[in-house]
Amino acid sequence: MKHIPKILSLAILSFINSYAQSDYELRSDSLINALRQAKDDTNKVRLLYNMSRHFNEPDDCMKYSHQCMELAKKLNWEKGLSLAGSALGWNYHMKKLNSDTAITFLLPALAIAQKISDDTIIARTNLTLEGAYRRKANYPKAIEYGKVALEYAEKTGDYMDIRYSLNTLGTIYNNIGNIDKALTYYEKALDHARNNADKSGEAAGLNNIAGIYRQQGNVDEALQYYLKSVALNKEFSANNLPADLFSIASIYEQKGDQLLALHYLFEALRLNEESGRSTWASTNSSHIGAIYIKLARENISKNELRKNTELGNEAEHVLQLIPNERNAKIQVGKRYLHSAASLQKGHGMVDELAFTYIQLSRADSLSGDYLSALKNYQLAIRYRDSVFNQEGAERIARMEIQSEYEKQMLADSLKNARTQELAEQKLSRQRRYTFTGVGGILLLIFIAFFIAKERRKSDKLLLNILPIEVAKELKTKGESDARLFDNVTVLFTDFVDFTKVSERLNPQELVHELDECFKAFDGIIEQFEMEKIKTIGDAYLAVCGMPTADKQHAEKVVRAAQNIRNFMLQRHKQLGDRTFEIRIGVHSGEVVAGIVGVKKFAYDIWGDTVNTAARMEQNSEAGKINISQTTYELVRDKFTCTYRGELEAKNKGKLKMYFVDEQVG
């Protein structure tokens, strides 16, 4: 259970579940009966508002939100319009996962709430705006709205709004890597819950703090917090219980106790199915299926499972659910995975689908159905690339320092190139006519000189941004076809504790330091005949072996990585904590490369090789170059390396990794 789905982020789960029932403890059927008897007045607007936030099914919630807005408009009731806009925004954000549409409803709702001075609606609308901007990874905006939400929540004294505001601010700071501030807000939320004797809120606080410990690799401490949260939720808040159970299952699976993992997953699945939470149930199913496939792949016997579990008498009950035969395990696993995929497609759960299809690919491979295995693997890569690109976008927005300058200049230069081509065509036509007089000849010379000068400028800019073959293709056709390169090596770098360093520098100093580092990297990769792909916030992505094949692609990338590492080590000696430490990841394989975008072109690469290189970087250490088994096999005669064993990599399971020590020859 290495893959932790974003839709099951525990802070978000606690937010959804608690908020859905905090203000109105009525059951769904009671609300529906009340609606049938209600007259078209302001009370019915309030009722529709409540129903739009109470139901689990997104379509029902959206239906009541729109009815709320229609009735508020009919009554011309300003507060109702604010409530309805807030409800629509909340549902588009929480149920439909559409932050942009959510914001279009929330901002007018906030303006009305401010006009009529309704502090409660102001607090809650700001809180939803915080969530919408957080989903867009616009963390500065999210923090801005989150702090306003907390201010107004404290002003109204609404306990639940204060609790949510503290927790969401903790989540934002956690997302941007400021663990100290995240813990500060989470602990305030926990104290707030305990002071108000709110056991459900206390459980949510324990859950969020557990997540911090887990991020830091302290799974035993995290497990204790999760177990305390489960104990409270069993007594006071069954809605939050499945999320806790899933987290505990993932930790036990990580620790190698498959029976305990299945025990908690089955319980989470049962609760989610009973409550109609099909999206969460699909996640439980996909991870249950993954464990069955793992048991089949590793041929783990029931005796081994008994030996490696902490589960007591209930172990036999879970064991009865596991077939003895390898093929039977595969078939059970596939049933859970197919069920999960069907639901995930319906809800657009891209990151979940990537995980589910890679498991189905493994299952088909074990069964000898290699055609289906390939098909499912390709689907997994497609969904995984989508997730990877989203993560990259989040990192860009997180730091807000990635300039669009080069992309805009490229678009402008392409536009100028087209203009120049038209001018040349016009000039050619003019040449077919006989000019009389020296003035006409001089004009022609001047135009030709200007065009040549502008073309040289455009060509230089294009070649600074794109490989020469791609630049030529763009100029000729106005577009570039995507291509597969099957033997390349990808380099991924990232700065360690970037957020902490950025807090010590003002924005100008920070951008200057990044610029100095990246300019040095540019020089190094040019020396080793590599192509720079892009910078992603504080990360740097480059590749060797494309667009021109290079048999030494792996060796050149490792040499470049050593030079980059040595540059940063020397710079750190000179500047201390006013610059960065770096970690580097390298992986070799195949990629697809091409241009994306219409107005702002960007040359990019996709594929599992890129994702694995990123995982190598994430599992590296400061001042280290972490390479995959594939790259190691290509450079083992040129460099001495230290085998690190098989380490967990997000979405990929265990991968063999090596630290590069020194060059041999």
C-alpha positions as CSV (number, residue, x, y, z in Angstrom):
1,M,0.0,0.0,0.0
2,K,2.8,2.3,-1.0
3,H,0.3,4.4,-3.0
4,I,-1.6,6.8,-0.7
5,P,-4.5,8.3,-2.8
6,K,-5.0,12.0,-2.7
7,I,-8.8,11.7,-2.5
8,L,-8.2,9.9,0.9
9,S,-6.0,12.6,2.3
10,L,-6.9,12.3,5.9
11,A,-7.1,16.0,6.6
12,I,-9.6,16.3,3.7
13,L,-11.6,13.3,4.8
14,S,-12.0,14.6,8.3
15,F,-13.0,18.0,6.8
16,I,-15.6,16.4,4.5
17,N,-17.1,14.0,7.1
18,S,-17.2,16.4,10.0
19,Y,-18.5,19.4,8.1
20,A,-21.3,17.4,6.4
21,Q,-22.9,16.6,9.8
22,S,-21.7,19.3,12.2
23,D,-24.5,21.9,11.7
24,Y,-27.4,19.6,11.0
25,E,-27.8,16.2,12.7
26,L,-30.9,15.3,10.7
27,R,-31.0,12.1,8.7
28,S,-31.4,12.3,5.0
29,D,-34.9,10.9,5.0
30,S,-36.0,13.5,7.5
31,L,-34.7,16.3,5.3
32,I,-36.5,14.9,2.2
33,N,-39.8,14.7,4.2
34,A,-39.3,18.3,5.4
35,L,-38.6,19.5,1.9
36,R,-41.8,18.0,0.5
37,Q,-43.9,20.0,3.1
38,A,-41.9,23.2,2.8
39,K,-43.3,26.4,1.3
40,D,-41.3,28.6,-1.1
41,D,-39.9,30.9,1.5
42,T,-36.6,31.7,3.2
43,N,-36.9,28.7,5.4
44,K,-37.0,26.5,2.4
45,V,-33.8,28.2,1.1
46,R,-32.1,27.3,4.3
47,L,-33.4,23.7,4.1
48,L,-32.1,23.3,0.6
49,Y,-28.8,24.8,1.7
50,N,-28.6,22.2,4.5
51,M,-29.5,19.3,2.1
52,S,-26.9,20.4,-0.4
53,R,-24.2,19.8,2.2
54,H,-25.7,16.8,3.9
55,F,-26.0,14.1,1.3
56,N,-23.1,11.8,0.3
57,E,-24.0,11.5,-3.4
58,P,-22.5,14.4,-5.4
59,D,-25.5,14.6,-7.9
60,D,-28.0,14.9,-5.0
61,C,-25.9,17.7,-3.4
62,M,-25.6,19.6,-6.7
63,K,-29.3,19.3,-7.4
64,Y,-30.3,20.8,-4.0
65,S,-27.6,23.5,-4.4
66,H,-29.1,24.6,-7.8
67,Q,-32.7,24.5,-6.3
68,C,-31.4,26.7,-3.4
69,M,-30.1,29.2,-5.9
70,E,-33.2,29.3,-8.0
71,L,-35.5,29.9,-5.0
72,A,-33.2,32.5,-3.5
73,K,-33.3,34.4,-6.9
74,K,-37.1,34.0,-7.0
75,L,-37.4,35.5,-3.5
76,N,-34.7,38.1,-4.3
77,W,-33.2,37.3,-0.8
78,E,-29.6,38.5,-0.6
79,K,-28.6,36.2,2.3
80,G,-30.1,33.3,0.4
81,L,-28.1,34.1,-2.7
82,S,-25.0,34.1,-0.5
83,L,-25.9,30.8,1.0
84,A,-26.7,29.3,-2.4
85,G,-23.5,30.5,-4.0
86,S,-21.5,29.2,-1.0
87,A,-23.3,25.8,-1.3
88,L,-22.7,25.6,-5.1
89,G,-19.0,26.5,-4.6
90,W,-18.6,24.0,-1.8
91,N,-20.2,21.2,-3.9
92,Y,-18.1,21.9,-7.0
93,H,-15.0,21.9,-4.8
94,M,-15.7,19.0,-2.5
95,K,-18.0,16.7,-4.6
96,K,-17.1,17.5,-8.2
97,L,-13.5,18.4,-7.5
98,N,-13.8,21.4,-9.9
99,S,-12.0,24.3,-8.1
100,D,-12.3,26.8,-11.0
101,T,-16.1,26.5,-11.2
102,A,-16.3,26.5,-7.4
103,I,-14.4,29.9,-7.2
104,T,-16.8,31.5,-9.7
105,F,-19.7,30.8,-7.3
106,L,-17.8,31.5,-4.1
107,L,-16.4,35.0,-4.8
108,P,-19.9,36.5,-5.5
109,A,-21.2,34.7,-2.5
110,L,-18.4,36.2,-0.4
111,A,-19.1,39.7,-1.8
112,I,-22.8,39.5,-0.7
113,A,-21.9,38.1,2.7
114,Q,-19.5,41.0,3.2
115,K,-22.2,43.5,2.0
116,I,-24.7,42.2,4.6
117,S,-22.0,41.7,7.3
118,D,-22.9,38.0,7.8
119,D,-19.7,36.9,9.6
120,T,-20.7,33.2,9.6
121,I,-21.1,33.0,5.9
122,I,-17.9,35.0,5.4
123,A,-16.0,32.5,7.6
124,R,-17.3,29.5,5.8
125,T,-17.0,30.9,2.3
126,N,-13.4,31.9,3.0
127,L,-12.9,28.4,4.3
128,T,-14.1,26.8,1.0
129,L,-12.1,29.3,-1.0
130,E,-9.1,28.1,0.9
131,G,-9.8,24.5,-0.1
132,A,-10.4,25.4,-3.7
133,Y,-7.1,27.3,-4.0
134,R,-5.3,24.6,-2.1
135,R,-6.5,22.0,-4.7
136,K,-5.2,24.4,-7.4
137,A,-1.9,24.4,-5.5
138,N,-2.1,28.2,-5.1
139,Y,-0.9,28.0,-1.6
140,P,-0.4,31.8,-1.0
141,K,-4.0,32.4,-1.9
142,A,-5.1,29.4,0.2
143,I,-3.2,30.7,3.2
144,E,-4.8,34.2,2.7
145,Y,-8.3,32.8,2.7
146,G,-7.6,30.3,5.5
147,K,-6.4,33.0,7.8
148,V,-9.4,35.2,7.1
149,A,-11.7,32.2,7.7
150,L,-10.0,31.7,11.1
151,E,-10.3,35.3,12.0
152,Y,-14.0,35.4,11.3
153,A,-14.6,32.0,12.9
154,E,-12.9,33.3,16.1
155,K,-15.0,36.4,15.8
156,T,-18.3,34.4,15.7
157,G,-17.0,31.9,18.2
158,D,-18.3,29.0,16.1
159,Y,-16.4,26.0,17.4
160,M,-16.5,23.9,14.3
161,D,-15.4,26.7,12.0
162,I,-12.4,27.4,14.2
163,R,-11.5,23.8,14.2
164,Y,-11.7,23.5,10.4
165,S,-9.8,26.7,9.9
166,L,-6.9,25.5,12.1
167,N,-6.8,22.1,10.5
168,T,-6.9,23.4,6.9
169,L,-4.1,25.9,7.7
170,G,-2.1,23.0,9.1
171,T,-2.7,21.1,5.9
172,I,-1.5,23.9,3.7
173,Y,1.7,24.3,5.6
174,N,2.2,20.5,5.5
175,N,1.7,20.6,1.7
176,I,4.4,23.2,1.2
177,G,6.8,21.4,3.5
178,N,6.7,23.7,6.5
179,I,6.3,20.9,9.0
180,D,6.8,23.2,12.1
181,K,3.9,25.5,11.2
182,A,1.8,22.5,10.2
183,L,2.3,20.9,13.6
184,T,1.6,24.2,15.3
185,Y,-1.9,24.5,13.7
186,Y,-2.7,20.8,14.1
187,E,-1.8,20.9,17.8
188,K,-3.9,24.0,18.2
189,A,-6.8,22.2,16.6
190,L,-6.3,19.2,18.8
191,D,-6.2,21.4,22.0
192,H,-9.3,23.2,20.8
193,A,-11.1,19.9,20.4
194,R,-10.1,18.7,23.8
195,N,-11.0,22.0,25.5
196,N,-14.5,21.7,24.0
197,A,-14.8,18.0,24.8
198,D,-15.2,17.1,21.1
199,K,-14.0,13.6,20.7
200,S,-14.6,13.6,17.0
201,G,-12.4,16.7,16.7
202,E,-9.8,15.1,18.9
203,A,-9.7,12.1,16.7
204,A,-9.3,14.3,13.6
205,G,-6.4,16.1,15.3
206,L,-4.7,12.9,16.2
207,N,-5.2,11.7,12.6
208,N,-3.5,14.8,11.2
209,I,-0.5,14.6,13.5
210,A,-0.2,10.9,12.7
211,G,0.1,11.9,9.1
212,I,3.0,14.2,9.9
213,Y,4.9,11.4,11.7
214,R,4.2,9.1,8.8
215,Q,5.6,11.6,6.3
216,Q,8.8,11.7,8.4
217,G,9.1,8.0,8.3
218,N,8.2,7.4,11.9
219,V,5.5,4.8,11.2
220,D,5.4,3.3,14.7
221,E,4.6,6.7,16.2
222,A,2.1,7.4,13.4
223,L,0.5,4.0,14.1
224,Q,-0.1,4.9,17.8
225,Y,-1.8,8.1,16.9
226,Y,-4.0,6.4,14.3
227,L,-5.0,3.7,16.8
228,K,-6.0,6.4,19.3
229,S,-8.0,8.1,16.6
230,V,-9.8,4.8,15.8
231,A,-10.7,4.3,19.4
232,L,-12.3,7.7,19.6
233,N,-14.1,7.4,16.2
234,K,-15.5,4.0,17.1
235,E,-17.3,5.7,20.0
236,F,-18.1,9.1,18.6
237,S,-17.7,9.4,14.8
238,A,-18.3,6.3,12.6
239,N,-18.0,8.6,9.5
240,N,-14.3,9.2,10.0
241,L,-13.5,5.6,11.0
242,P,-12.9,4.2,7.5
243,A,-10.1,6.7,6.8
244,D,-8.4,5.7,10.0
245,L,-8.7,2.0,9.2
246,F,-7.3,2.6,5.7
247,S,-4.2,4.4,7.1
248,I,-3.6,1.7,9.7
249,A,-3.9,-1.0,7.0
250,S,-1.3,0.9,4.8
251,I,1.1,1.0,7.7
252,Y,0.8,-2.7,8.5
253,E,1.2,-3.6,4.8
254,Q,4.3,-1.5,4.8
255,K,5.6,-3.4,7.9
256,G,4.9,-6.7,6.1
257,D,1.9,-7.8,8.1
258,Q,-0.5,-8.7,5.2
259,L,-3.2,-10.2,7.5
260,L,-3.5,-7.1,9.6
261,A,-3.6,-5.0,6.5
262,L,-6.4,-7.1,5.0
263,H,-8.2,-7.1,8.4
264,Y,-8.4,-3.3,8.5
265,L,-9.1,-2.9,4.7
266,F,-12.0,-5.3,4.9
267,E,-13.5,-3.4,7.8
268,A,-13.0,-0.1,6.0
269,L,-14.6,-1.5,2.9
270,R,-17.6,-2.8,4.8
271,L,-18.2,0.6,6.5
272,N,-17.8,2.5,3.2
273,E,-20.2,0.2,1.3
274,E,-22.8,0.5,4.1
275,S,-22.7,4.3,4.0
276,G,-22.7,4.5,0.2
277,R,-19.3,6.0,-0.2
278,S,-18.4,4.3,-3.5
279,T,-15.3,6.3,-4.2
280,W,-13.7,5.4,-0.9
281,A,-14.9,1.8,-1.2
282,S,-13.2,1.6,-4.6
283,T,-9.9,2.6,-3.0
284,N,-10.3,-0.1,-0.3
285,S,-11.1,-2.7,-3.1
286,S,-8.0,-1.7,-5.2
287,H,-5.7,-2.2,-2.2
288,I,-7.3,-5.5,-1.2
289,G,-6.8,-6.7,-4.7
290,A,-3.2,-5.5,-4.7
291,I,-2.5,-7.6,-1.6
292,Y,-4.0,-10.7,-3.1
293,I,-1.8,-10.2,-6.2
294,K,1.2,-9.7,-4.0
295,L,0.5,-12.9,-2.0
296,A,0.2,-14.8,-5.3
297,R,3.4,-13.2,-6.8
298,E,5.5,-14.0,-3.7
299,N,3.8,-17.3,-3.2
300,I,3.3,-16.6,0.6
301,S,1.8,-19.6,2.4
302,K,-0.8,-19.3,5.2
303,N,1.7,-20.5,7.7
304,E,4.0,-17.6,6.8
305,L,1.1,-15.2,7.1
306,R,0.3,-16.6,10.6
307,K,3.9,-16.3,11.6
308,N,4.3,-12.6,10.5
309,T,1.1,-11.2,11.9
310,E,0.3,-9.3,15.2
311,L,-3.4,-10.2,14.7
312,G,-4.7,-12.5,17.4
313,N,-7.7,-14.9,17.2
314,E,-9.2,-13.0,14.2
315,A,-6.3,-14.1,12.1
316,E,-8.1,-17.4,11.2
317,H,-11.1,-15.4,10.1
318,V,-9.0,-13.4,7.6
319,L,-7.1,-16.5,6.5
320,Q,-10.3,-18.1,5.5
321,L,-10.8,-15.4,2.9
322,I,-7.4,-16.2,1.2
323,P,-7.4,-19.2,-1.2
324,N,-4.6,-21.7,-1.1
325,E,-4.0,-21.9,-4.8
326,R,-1.9,-19.3,-6.5
327,N,-4.3,-18.8,-9.5
328,A,-7.3,-18.6,-7.1
329,K,-5.6,-15.7,-5.3
330,I,-5.0,-14.0,-8.6
331,Q,-8.7,-14.3,-9.6
332,V,-9.9,-13.0,-6.3
333,G,-7.5,-10.1,-6.5
334,K,-8.6,-9.3,-10.1
335,R,-12.3,-9.3,-9.0
336,Y,-11.5,-6.6,-6.4
337,L,-9.4,-4.6,-8.9
338,H,-12.0,-4.7,-11.7
339,S,-14.7,-3.6,-9.3
340,A,-12.4,-0.7,-8.1
341,A,-11.6,0.4,-11.7
342,S,-15.2,0.5,-12.7
343,L,-16.0,2.9,-9.8
344,Q,-12.9,4.9,-10.3
345,K,-13.6,5.6,-13.9
346,G,-17.1,6.8,-13.1
347,H,-15.7,9.3,-10.6
348,G,-12.6,10.4,-12.6
349,M,-10.1,9.1,-10.0
350,V,-7.0,9.3,-12.1
351,D,-4.4,8.7,-9.5
352,E,-6.4,5.7,-8.2
353,L,-6.7,4.3,-11.7
354,A,-3.0,4.4,-12.2
355,F,-2.5,2.2,-9.2
356,T,-5.4,-0.2,-10.0
357,Y,-4.2,-0.8,-13.6
358,I,-0.6,-1.5,-12.7
359,Q,-1.9,-4.1,-10.3
360,L,-4.2,-5.6,-13.0
361,S,-1.1,-5.7,-15.3
362,R,0.8,-7.7,-12.7
363,A,-2.1,-10.0,-12.2
364,D,-2.4,-10.7,-16.0
365,S,1.4,-11.2,-16.2
366,L,1.2,-13.8,-13.4
367,S,-1.6,-15.5,-15.3
368,G,0.4,-15.6,-18.5
369,D,-2.0,-13.3,-20.3
370,Y,0.7,-11.0,-21.6
371,L,-1.4,-9.1,-24.1
372,S,-3.8,-8.0,-21.4
373,A,-0.9,-7.3,-19.1
374,L,0.6,-4.9,-21.7
375,K,-2.8,-3.2,-22.3
376,N,-3.3,-2.6,-18.6
377,Y,0.3,-1.5,-18.2
378,Q,-0.2,1.1,-20.9
379,L,-3.4,2.4,-19.3
380,A,-1.5,2.6,-15.9
381,I,1.3,4.7,-17.6
382,R,-1.3,7.0,-19.2
383,Y,-3.0,7.7,-15.9
384,R,0.3,7.9,-14.0
385,D,1.7,10.4,-16.4
386,S,-1.3,12.5,-15.8
387,V,-0.7,12.4,-12.0
388,F,3.0,13.1,-12.5
389,N,2.2,16.2,-14.6
390,Q,-0.3,17.4,-11.9
391,E,2.4,17.0,-9.2
392,G,4.8,19.0,-11.3
393,A,2.2,21.8,-11.6
394,E,1.7,21.8,-7.9
395,R,5.4,22.3,-7.3
396,I,5.4,25.2,-9.7
397,A,2.5,26.9,-8.0
398,R,3.8,26.1,-4.5
399,M,6.9,28.4,-4.8
400,E,5.5,30.8,-7.4
401,I,8.9,31.5,-8.8
402,Q,8.8,29.6,-12.1
403,S,8.9,32.3,-14.8
404,E,6.8,32.0,-18.0
405,Y,9.3,34.3,-19.8
406,E,10.9,31.7,-22.0
407,K,7.6,30.1,-23.0
408,Q,6.1,33.5,-23.9
409,M,9.2,34.5,-25.8
410,L,9.0,31.2,-27.7
411,A,5.4,31.9,-28.6
412,D,6.3,35.4,-29.7
413,S,9.3,34.2,-31.7
414,L,7.2,31.6,-33.5
415,K,4.7,34.3,-34.3
416,N,7.5,36.6,-35.6
417,A,8.9,33.7,-37.6
418,R,5.6,33.2,-39.3
419,T,5.4,37.0,-40.0
420,Q,9.0,36.9,-41.4
421,E,8.1,34.0,-43.7
422,L,5.2,36.0,-45.1
423,A,7.5,39.0,-45.5
424,E,10.0,36.9,-47.4
425,Q,7.3,35.5,-49.6
426,K,6.2,39.1,-50.3
427,L,9.8,40.1,-51.0
428,S,10.1,37.2,-53.4
429,R,7.1,38.3,-55.3
430,Q,8.4,41.8,-55.4
431,R,11.7,40.6,-56.9
432,R,9.8,39.2,-59.8
433,Y,9.0,42.7,-60.8
434,T,11.5,45.2,-62.2
435,F,12.2,48.0,-59.8
436,T,13.1,51.4,-61.2
437,G,15.2,53.7,-59.3
438,V,17.9,53.3,-56.6
439,G,15.3,53.9,-53.8
440,G,13.5,50.7,-54.6
441,I,16.7,48.7,-54.6
442,L,17.8,50.2,-51.3
443,L,14.4,49.4,-49.8
444,L,14.8,45.8,-50.9
445,I,18.3,45.6,-49.3
446,F,17.0,47.0,-46.1
447,I,14.1,44.6,-45.8
448,A,16.3,41.6,-46.6
449,F,18.8,42.7,-43.9
450,F,16.0,43.2,-41.4
451,I,14.5,39.8,-42.1
452,A,17.8,38.1,-41.8
453,K,18.6,39.8,-38.5
454,E,15.2,39.0,-37.1
455,R,15.4,35.4,-38.3
456,R,18.8,35.0,-36.6
457,K,17.3,36.3,-33.3
458,S,14.3,34.0,-33.6
459,D,16.5,31.0,-34.5
460,K,18.8,31.7,-31.5
461,L,15.9,31.9,-29.2
462,L,14.3,28.7,-30.5
463,L,17.6,26.8,-30.2
464,N,17.9,28.0,-26.6
465,I,14.6,26.4,-25.8
466,L,14.2,23.5,-28.2
467,P,16.3,20.8,-29.8
468,I,17.5,21.8,-33.2
469,E,15.4,19.1,-35.0
470,V,12.2,20.2,-33.2
471,A,12.9,23.9,-33.9
472,K,13.3,23.1,-37.6
473,E,10.1,21.1,-37.6
474,L,8.2,23.9,-35.9
475,K,9.4,26.5,-38.4
476,T,8.5,24.3,-41.3
477,K,5.2,22.8,-40.2
478,G,4.1,25.1,-37.4
479,E,3.9,22.0,-35.2
480,S,6.0,19.0,-34.0
481,D,5.1,15.3,-33.9
482,A,5.6,13.4,-30.7
483,R,8.3,10.7,-30.9
484,L,9.3,7.7,-28.9
485,F,13.0,7.4,-27.8
486,D,13.7,4.0,-26.4
487,N,17.3,4.4,-25.0
488,V,17.7,7.6,-22.9
489,T,18.7,8.5,-19.4
490,V,16.8,11.0,-17.4
491,L,18.3,13.2,-14.7
492,F,16.1,14.8,-12.0
493,T,17.4,17.2,-9.3
494,D,15.8,18.8,-6.4
495,F,16.9,21.1,-3.6
496,V,16.7,19.8,0.0
497,D,14.8,22.0,2.5
498,F,14.1,24.5,-0.3
499,T,11.3,26.1,1.8
500,K,13.6,26.7,4.8
501,V,16.2,28.4,2.6
502,S,13.6,30.5,0.9
503,E,12.5,31.8,4.3
504,R,16.0,33.1,4.9
505,L,16.2,35.0,1.6
506,N,14.1,37.8,0.2
507,P,12.3,37.0,-3.1
508,Q,15.0,38.8,-5.2
509,E,17.8,36.9,-3.5
510,L,15.9,33.6,-3.8
511,V,15.3,34.0,-7.6
512,H,18.9,35.2,-8.1
513,E,20.3,32.1,-6.3
514,L,18.1,29.8,-8.3
515,D,19.2,31.5,-11.5
516,E,22.9,31.1,-10.6
517,C,22.5,27.4,-9.8
518,F,20.4,26.7,-12.9
519,K,22.7,28.6,-15.2
520,A,25.6,26.4,-13.9
521,F,23.5,23.3,-14.5
522,D,22.7,24.5,-18.0
523,G,26.5,24.8,-18.7
524,I,27.2,21.3,-17.3
525,I,24.5,19.5,-19.3
526,E,25.6,21.3,-22.5
527,Q,29.1,20.0,-21.9
528,F,27.8,16.5,-21.7
529,E,25.5,16.8,-24.8
530,M,22.3,16.6,-22.8
531,E,18.9,18.3,-23.4
532,K,17.4,20.5,-20.7
533,I,13.7,19.8,-20.6
534,K,12.5,22.2,-17.9
535,T,12.7,23.5,-14.4
536,I,9.8,22.8,-12.1
537,G,10.0,25.2,-9.2
538,D,13.2,24.2,-7.5
539,A,13.6,21.0,-9.6
540,Y,15.6,20.5,-12.8
541,L,14.9,17.9,-15.5
542,A,17.3,16.9,-18.3
543,V,17.8,14.0,-20.6
544,C,20.5,12.4,-22.7
545,G,20.0,10.2,-25.8
546,M,17.4,12.3,-27.6
547,P,16.6,13.7,-30.1
548,T,19.9,12.2,-31.4
549,A,20.7,8.7,-30.2
550,D,23.8,8.4,-27.9
551,K,25.2,5.1,-26.8
552,Q,26.9,6.8,-23.9
553,H,23.7,8.4,-22.6
554,A,23.8,6.8,-19.1
555,E,27.5,7.5,-18.6
556,K,27.2,11.1,-19.7
557,V,24.2,11.8,-17.4
558,V,26.1,10.3,-14.4
559,R,29.2,12.4,-15.2
560,A,26.9,15.5,-15.4
561,A,25.3,14.6,-12.1
562,Q,28.7,14.4,-10.5
563,N,29.6,17.8,-11.8
564,I,26.3,19.3,-10.6
565,R,26.7,17.7,-7.2
566,N,30.3,19.0,-6.9
567,F,29.2,22.5,-8.0
568,M,26.6,22.6,-5.3
569,L,28.9,21.2,-2.6
570,Q,31.4,23.9,-3.4
571,R,28.8,26.6,-3.5
572,H,27.4,25.5,-0.1
573,K,30.9,25.8,1.4
574,Q,31.1,29.4,0.1
575,L,27.5,30.5,1.0
576,G,26.5,28.2,3.8
577,D,22.8,28.3,4.5
578,R,22.1,31.0,1.9
579,T,22.2,28.4,-0.8
580,F,20.9,24.8,-1.2
581,E,21.9,21.2,-0.8
582,I,20.9,19.0,-3.7
583,R,19.8,15.5,-4.2
584,I,19.9,13.8,-7.6
585,G,18.0,10.9,-9.2
586,V,18.8,9.1,-12.5
587,H,17.0,6.4,-14.4
588,S,17.3,4.9,-18.0
589,G,14.6,3.7,-20.3
590,E,12.2,4.9,-22.9
591,V,10.3,8.2,-23.1
592,V,7.8,10.0,-25.4
593,A,8.8,13.5,-26.3
594,G,6.9,16.3,-27.9
595,I,5.4,19.8,-27.7
596,V,2.3,20.5,-25.7
597,G,0.2,23.7,-25.7
598,V,-1.3,26.0,-28.3
599,K,-0.3,29.5,-27.3
600,K,2.6,28.8,-25.0
601,F,4.6,25.9,-26.4
602,A,6.6,23.6,-24.1
603,Y,8.8,20.7,-25.1
604,D,8.3,17.9,-22.6
605,I,8.9,14.2,-22.0
606,W,6.5,11.6,-20.6
607,G,6.6,8.0,-19.5
608,D,7.4,5.7,-16.7
609,T,11.1,6.5,-17.1
610,V,10.5,10.1,-16.1
611,N,8.4,9.0,-13.1
612,T,11.0,6.5,-12.0
613,A,13.8,9.2,-12.3
614,A,11.7,11.4,-10.0
615,R,11.3,8.6,-7.5
616,M,15.1,8.1,-7.6
617,E,15.5,11.7,-6.7
618,Q,12.9,11.6,-4.0
619,N,14.6,8.6,-2.4
620,S,18.1,10.2,-2.7
621,E,19.9,12.1,0.0
622,A,21.6,15.5,0.3
623,G,24.8,15.5,-1.8
624,K,24.0,12.0,-3.3
625,I,23.3,10.7,-6.7
626,N,20.8,7.9,-6.6
627,I,20.5,5.6,-9.7
628,S,18.2,2.8,-10.6
629,Q,19.1,-0.8,-11.3
630,T,18.7,-0.1,-15.1
631,T,21.2,2.8,-15.1
632,Y,23.6,0.9,-12.8
633,E,23.8,-2.0,-15.4
634,L,24.8,0.6,-18.0
635,V,27.5,2.3,-16.0
636,R,28.8,-0.3,-13.6
637,D,32.1,-0.5,-15.5
638,K,32.6,3.3,-15.3
639,F,31.7,4.1,-11.7
640,T,31.8,2.5,-8.3
641,C,28.4,2.4,-6.7
642,T,27.0,1.4,-3.3
643,Y,24.0,-0.9,-3.4
644,R,21.3,0.5,-1.1
645,G,18.9,-2.5,-1.3
646,E,15.3,-2.4,-2.4
647,L,13.6,0.8,-1.2
648,E,9.9,1.8,-1.3
649,A,9.1,4.3,-4.2
650,K,5.7,6.0,-4.4
651,N,3.3,4.2,-6.8
652,K,6.1,1.8,-7.8
653,G,6.7,-0.6,-4.9
654,K,10.2,-1.7,-4.1
655,L,13.0,-0.6,-6.4
656,K,16.7,-1.5,-6.3
657,M,18.8,1.7,-5.9
658,Y,22.5,2.6,-5.9
659,F,24.5,5.6,-4.7
660,V,27.2,6.6,-7.2
661,D,30.6,6.8,-5.4
662,E,33.3,7.7,-7.9
663,Q,34.4,7.4,-11.5
664,V,36.5,4.4,-12.5
665,G,37.6,5.1,-16.0
